[in-house]
């Protein structure tokens, strides 16, 4: 009897008792789908949390000037020459293009400008580095962000809020418009982009028309206006490229600064990855997800007992069939294989349906969570990316589990069938 | 003189050995059946003919004595070895047909060949031929519950012939059938005996049916009381 024949036989006997086969599967379906759902919830939470953490700028790489021998009894005074210069940072960005972005920001002052209807609008001017947008979870809705080139070349560019775009009140797009800012400092900037600012937009739509928003300009422009373009730092935050392994980014930066500070006897740069803290939190979430999945797995065992129960009934019910098969020359092995195959197939089909249900409920829960997030916490919803992520590992383990349950709980009834004495079985009515 | 195909030598069968209700059903039975014989084993119910049939059919092992089938001593065989011999040497025809429900006639006939390991195509072809032989070629895809008693019995004869066994063991094959269909079944047995040269052992309580055969062995109380037209043992 070939393997294929076993499978065909299993299907035909399942067809004989459709309702019973389905009820047997139900235990497995519930078990597998709950394991899949719970582990998927775990991996979704993990992904959401780590996304938000990285997004909120918690995953910055921090550079700080530290004393080489901090145990020495005679403290060394730090000089201007020991500090991190703007050129050093630019050098790092040039050496590893795309790997880091500067996040520094510098507040200039409040300025006033005139809109298309000749009304005065108040704006807060902020000089920023390109990484500032990601760092503060601001999203662009139109145009482009302030680039490294804008900063390097001290361009008169600006990114404004969507509220300002409305306040400006031009029928045409605000991008490309040059606006003059007046106050302590008087200068002109060209708008290159618009960022989203939902919270203020809500207030604006509710009638608070005179609200002031922030206009973002290159960091160097603010520096130039203030007259302190060559800034030196004791502490700098960098926004890492999320697609690159942060470990590598830390080593790269450390090596770069070690090279620069080779000759400095007293001071060196310490590079610290803040994302490490996030990682330990995701480990905790992982552990919780595994623990809950194991609790869900108890229902799998219950399902397995159900399979065994039904297989035992099936063996008794088919006693005379077993007798006929044995009389016609079926060996112990073939009878055993027939029943084990049947229970494995029941479990596999149950497992597959369970996986499908588990995935459906994962996405359904994700949808509900998204909806609740949007209604209950609209202001943060924008900054949280909630994407249901079914755990592939859980799916693979579930398939293996279904097969194992079939074999483990099916083999004892199968053994019982195989051991039957053909005359006793034939005589059985 | 042809070879003896079934040789039963002082076979004893005792049930419930060592218990209070220990019961010896067969008392030192000796039977010798030659190839191509059509033998009837008759006896009233409780005489031990079913027990004897189970032993001849290798479904049960004798308590003592020796049973040689087609020259092979079966005394010390394991269950799986017995299965193999049943599969290839013995064709069973039962009173209650014993077809597997919800399996077509064709699949039922294929079953012994499947356990022998004959490939699908070959066994379908053979099963079709056998069903044709018993006149069931138009009902091959019917399930047992769609067939009459006579039709079921013809399917089971086809199944018994599947692996070209040396002997066909028929236990009251007409017991559940009316006279006309019973006649038809008996005719098939005669044909198998005459044309195919099969050794047939017919177990029955009907003297009338037994009269049709070459040799009648009568059992009573676990002993052979007559062996008409037989050979010397």
Interface residues (C-beta under 8 A of the other chain):
Chain A: X1 X5 X12 X16 X320 X321 X323 X324 X325 X326 X327 X328 X329 X330 X331 X332 X333 X334 X422 X423 X426
Chain B: X54 X57 X59 X60 X79 X80 X83 X84 X86 X87 X88 X92 X94 X98 X99 X100 X101 X102 X103 X111 X112 X114 X115 X116 X117 X159 X163
